[in-house]
Amino acid sequence: MDGTMENDQLILRSDQDGIAVLTLNAPKSINALSEAMLAAMSEMLDEIAADRSIKVVILRSGGNHFCAGHNLKEMSTRRADPDGGFQYFQDLFAKCSAMMLRVVRLPQPVIAEVKGIATAAGCQLVASCDLAVAAENASFATSGVNIGLFCSTPMVALSRNVPRKQAMEMLLMGEFLPAGRVAEMGLVNRVVPPADVEKTSMEMARIIADKSPAAVRIGKRAFYEQVEMPLEEAYAFAGRTMAENMMAKDTEAGIGAFTRKEPMPEWTGA
C-alpha cells in the first residue's frame, strides 16, 4: 500500500514501490528506545514481516540524530521498585533484544540510514540491520561504560559485525568514532555527504527490490543461520538451502531467461 501510516506517532511508515521507509519519530529524546518505542518498533516489524508487498525496509530517524539508545530517565524511575528495578531492567533488555532479533529475522533486508549519533542500543540497532549508510558527519559509540553500564546487549550485535579487538575498543573506551572509521571496521557499508544519505539508501533499496523476493528472503535467512555454524555444517546447510532455492518458480524462470539470453522475468516471489 502506498502512502503514509503512523504507529502512535513514534514510528512513521511510508511505502513506495515495495520499499517501506520507517522513521524513528521521537527527536526530543534523540529517538531513545523507550518502552513505547520498542513496542511500536516490534509491532511495525511484525506487520512488515507479514506483508509480501514489501521487499526492502529503510530505517531512518527524525531530527538530527539516529538513536541515543535506551531511555535512561525512564529506566531510573524504576529504582524505587521493591527490588531496585532488577526485574524491570531484565524485562526491558529482553524486550529490546527481541526487537533486534525481529530486525535480523525479518524476511526483508533492512538498511539503516544514519545521521548524527548512534550510541549504545542505537549503535546496536545499526549493527542489527543488514546494511547501513551513514552521513560523513555521523558518529558511533557503545558508550555505556562511561556511565558505569557496560553495553553488554549492544555487544552481541557489534561483535558479530566487526573484528574482536575493534569491538572491544569501542566497548571498553566508549569513544565516539566517525563514520569513516566504523566503515573501515565493517559496521557500515557506505559513507556519503549528509545531503546524499537518503538518496544512497533508496538507490540501494531499489537495486535489492528489483531482485527475486524469494531469493532474497531465502538468502537473508540462510546468511544468519550459517554464519553461526562450524564450516562443514555451514556448507551442508547452504547446499540444502540452494537446492530448495532451485525449486522456486522465480529461480526456474530466471535461470531459463538467462540461458536463453532473454530479459529477466517479472518476479512473483514464488
SULCOR-V231718 format. One record per residue. N is the residue number from 1. PHI is phi in radians with two decimals (NA if undefined). OMEGA is omega in radians with two decimals (* if undefined). NEAR is the number of other ideal C-beta (glycine too) atoms within 12 Angstrom. Layout:
N,PHI,OMEGA,NEAR / N,PHI,OMEGA,NEAR
This chain:
1,NA,3.08,16 / 2,-1.46,3.13,15 / 3,2.12,-3.09,12 / 4,-2.23,3.10,18 / 5,-2.21,-3.12,24 / 6,-2.16,3.10,18 / 7,-2.04,-3.09,27 / 8,0.97,3.10,20 / 9,1.21,-3.11,19 / 10,-1.37,3.08,32 / 11,-2.19,3.04,39 / 12,-1.73,-3.13,29 / 13,-2.19,3.06,35 / 14,-2.32,-3.12,25 / 15,-1.89,3.06,28 / 16,-2.69,3.06,21 / 17,0.92,3.08,19 / 18,1.42,3.13,30 / 19,-1.99,3.10,36 / 20,-1.75,3.07,39 / 21,-1.80,3.09,36 / 22,-1.83,-3.13,46 / 23,-2.06,3.02,34 / 24,-1.18,-2.93,46 / 25,-2.13,3.05,33 / 26,-2.39,-3.02,33 / 27,-1.10,-3.13,24 / 28,-1.13,3.09,18 / 29,-1.79,-3.04,26 / 30,0.95,3.10,32 / 31,0.94,-3.13,42 / 32,-1.05,-3.12,36 / 33,-1.49,3.07,45 / 34,-1.20,3.06,33 / 35,-1.00,-3.12,28 / 36,-1.16,3.12,25 / 37,-1.16,3.11,41 / 38,-1.07,3.14,39 / 39,-1.15,3.14,23 / 40,-1.14,3.11,31 / 41,-1.11,-3.12,44 / 42,-1.09,3.12,31 / 43,-1.09,-3.12,25 / 44,-1.15,3.13,38 / 45,-1.13,3.09,36 / 46,-1.12,3.10,22 / 47,-1.10,-3.11,26 / 48,-1.19,3.13,37 / 49,-1.02,-3.11,25 / 50,-1.59,-3.06,14 / 51,-1.78,-3.09,25 / 52,-1.23,3.10,18 / 53,-1.32,-3.14,21 / 54,-1.62,-3.09,37 / 55,-1.87,-3.11,36 / 56,-2.56,3.09,41 / 57,-2.13,2.98,44 / 58,-1.91,3.12,44 / 59,-1.92,3.14,49 / 60,-2.17,-3.06,44 / 61,-2.28,2.97,42 / 62,-1.48,-3.12,28 / 63,1.44,-3.02,21 / 64,-1.65,-3.06,20 / 65,-2.34,-3.12,32 / 66,-1.33,-3.09,46 / 67,-2.88,-3.11,51 / 68,-1.61,-3.14,38 / 69,1.58,-3.09,43 / 70,-1.15,3.09,40 / 71,-1.48,-3.02,29 / 72,-1.17,3.10,26 / 73,-1.12,3.11,15 / 74,-1.09,-3.14,23 / 75,-1.13,-3.05,31 / 76,-1.12,-3.14,17 / 77,-1.12,-3.10,16 / 78,-1.49,3.04,23 / 79,-1.10,-3.12,16 / 80,-1.40,3.10,11 / 81,-1.08,-3.14,17 / 82,-0.95,-3.13,10 / 83,-1.69,-3.13,13 / 84,1.31,3.12,14 / 85,1.72,-3.02,19 / 86,-0.99,-3.10,15 / 87,-1.13,3.10,14 / 88,-1.08,-3.13,22 / 89,-1.08,-3.14,26 / 90,-1.09,3.13,18 / 91,-1.15,-3.13,19 / 92,-1.10,-3.14,32 / 93,-1.16,3.07,31 / 94,-1.16,3.11,18 / 95,-1.13,3.12,27 / 96,-1.14,3.12,40 / 97,-1.08,3.11,28 / 98,-1.12,3.10,23 / 99,-1.16,3.12,38 / 100,-1.08,3.10,38 / 101,-1.14,3.07,24 / 102,-1.06,3.11,31 / 103,-1.09,-3.12,39 / 104,-1.13,-3.05,32 / 105,-1.56,3.09,25 / 106,-1.02,-3.14,37 / 107,-1.06,-3.11,33 / 108,-1.59,3.03,42 / 109,-1.11,-3.14,40 / 110,-2.11,3.12,44 / 111,-1.89,3.05,41 / 112,-1.42,-3.13,48 / 113,-2.08,-2.89,45 / 114,-1.91,2.96,49 / 115,-2.26,-3.14,43 / 116,1.15,-3.07,33 / 117,-1.76,2.96,34 / 118,-2.31,-3.01,50 / 119,-2.19,3.11,41 / 120,0.93,-3.13,44 / 121,-1.15,3.02,47 / 122,-1.21,3.03,48 / 123,-1.16,3.07,53 / 124,-1.03,3.14,46 / 125,-1.12,3.07,49 / 126,-1.06,-3.12,51 / 127,-1.13,-3.13,40 / 128,-1.36,3.11,40 / 129,-1.27,-3.08,42 / 130,-1.30,3.13,35 / 131,-2.40,3.12,36 / 132,-2.60,3.03,45 / 133,-2.04,-3.10,40 / 134,-2.23,2.99,43 / 135,-1.22,-3.12,37 / 136,-1.03,-3.11,25 / 137,-1.69,3.07,23 / 138,-1.30,3.08,42 / 139,-2.48,-2.98,34 / 140,-2.31,3.12,53 / 141,-2.76,2.86,41 / 142,-1.95,-2.87,47 / 143,-1.70,-3.12,33 / 144,-0.99,-3.12,32 / 145,-1.03,-3.12,23 / 146,-1.20,-3.14,20 / 147,-2.03,3.06,18 / 148,1.54,-3.13,10 / 149,-2.17,-3.12,24 / 150,-1.06,-3.08,20 / 151,-1.37,-3.05,37 / 152,-1.22,3.11,21 / 153,-1.28,3.00,35 / 154,-1.00,3.12,43 / 155,-0.99,-3.09,29 / 156,-1.07,3.13,25 / 157,-1.24,-3.11,38 / 158,-1.05,-3.07,41 / 159,-1.24,3.06,27 / 160,-1.70,3.13,22 / 161,-2.07,-3.05,35 / 162,-2.23,3.12,31 / 163,-1.00,-3.00,16 / 164,-1.00,-3.07,17 / 165,-1.15,3.11,13 / 166,-1.27,3.04,25 / 167,-1.10,3.14,30 / 168,-1.14,3.07,20 / 169,-1.05,3.14,23 / 170,-1.13,-3.07,41 / 171,-1.26,-3.07,33 / 172,-1.49,-3.07,21 / 173,-1.65,3.07,20 / 174,1.15,-3.09,26 / 175,-1.45,3.01,21 / 176,-1.41,-3.13,26 / 177,-1.91,3.14,33 / 178,-1.24,-3.08,24 / 179,-1.00,-3.14,37 / 180,-1.06,3.14,20 / 181,-1.18,-3.12,24 / 182,-1.24,3.02,39 / 183,-1.17,3.07,28 / 184,-1.05,-3.13,17 / 185,-1.35,3.12,31 / 186,1.82,-3.11,22 / 187,-1.40,3.07,44 / 188,-2.22,-3.09,42 / 189,-1.53,-3.04,27 / 190,-2.42,3.07,28 / 191,-2.09,-3.03,30 / 192,-2.40,3.05,29 / 193,-0.99,-3.10,18 / 194,-0.90,-3.11,21 / 195,-1.21,-3.06,12 / 196,-1.83,-3.05,20 / 197,-1.07,-3.10,33 / 198,-1.13,3.12,27 / 199,-1.07,-3.09,19 / 200,-1.16,-3.14,32 / 201,-1.13,3.12,39 / 202,-1.20,3.07,28 / 203,-1.07,3.11,23 / 204,-1.12,-3.13,33 / 205,-1.10,-3.13,38 / 206,-1.16,3.08,20 / 207,-1.06,-3.14,18 / 208,-1.18,-3.11,32 / 209,-1.10,3.12,29 / 210,-1.41,3.13,22 / 211,-1.46,3.07,27 / 212,-1.12,3.09,29 / 213,-1.02,3.13,32 / 214,-1.13,-3.13,28 / 215,-1.14,3.14,35 / 216,-1.15,-3.14,34 / 217,-1.09,3.12,31 / 218,-1.12,-3.08,30 / 219,-1.17,3.13,27 / 220,-1.10,-3.13,32 / 221,-1.05,-3.10,26 / 222,-1.16,-3.13,26 / 223,-1.01,-3.06,23 / 224,-1.27,3.09,25 / 225,-1.32,-3.05,20 / 226,-1.25,-3.03,24 / 227,-1.16,3.11,18 / 228,-1.65,-3.05,15 / 229,-1.66,2.92,17 / 230,-1.08,-3.00,11 / 231,-0.94,-3.08,12 / 232,-1.11,3.11,11 / 233,-1.14,3.13,15 / 234,-1.13,3.12,19 / 235,-1.12,3.12,15 / 236,-1.10,3.11,16 / 237,-1.11,-3.11,23 / 238,-1.14,3.10,23 / 239,-1.11,3.09,16 / 240,-1.10,-3.12,18 / 241,-1.12,3.12,27 / 242,-1.15,3.09,19 / 243,-1.10,3.08,15 / 244,-1.13,3.11,19 / 245,-1.07,3.12,25 / 246,-1.07,-3.11,18 / 247,-1.43,-3.13,17 / 248,-1.21,3.12,26 / 249,-1.10,3.08,21 / 250,-1.01,-3.09,27 / 251,-1.16,3.11,31 / 252,-1.02,-3.13,21 / 253,-1.18,-3.11,24 / 254,-1.18,3.13,28 / 255,-1.14,3.12,20 / 256,-1.07,3.14,16 / 257,-1.13,-3.14,18 / 258,-1.11,-3.11,14 / 259,-1.20,3.11,10 / 260,-1.59,-3.12,12 / 261,1.01,3.10,8 / 262,-1.86,3.06,12 / 263,-1.09,3.10,11 / 264,-1.08,-3.12,19 / 265,-1.28,3.01,21 / 266,-1.38,-3.04,15 / 267,-1.24,3.13,27 / 268,-1.83,-3.06,17 / 269,1.46,-3.10,27 / 270,-1.56,*,20
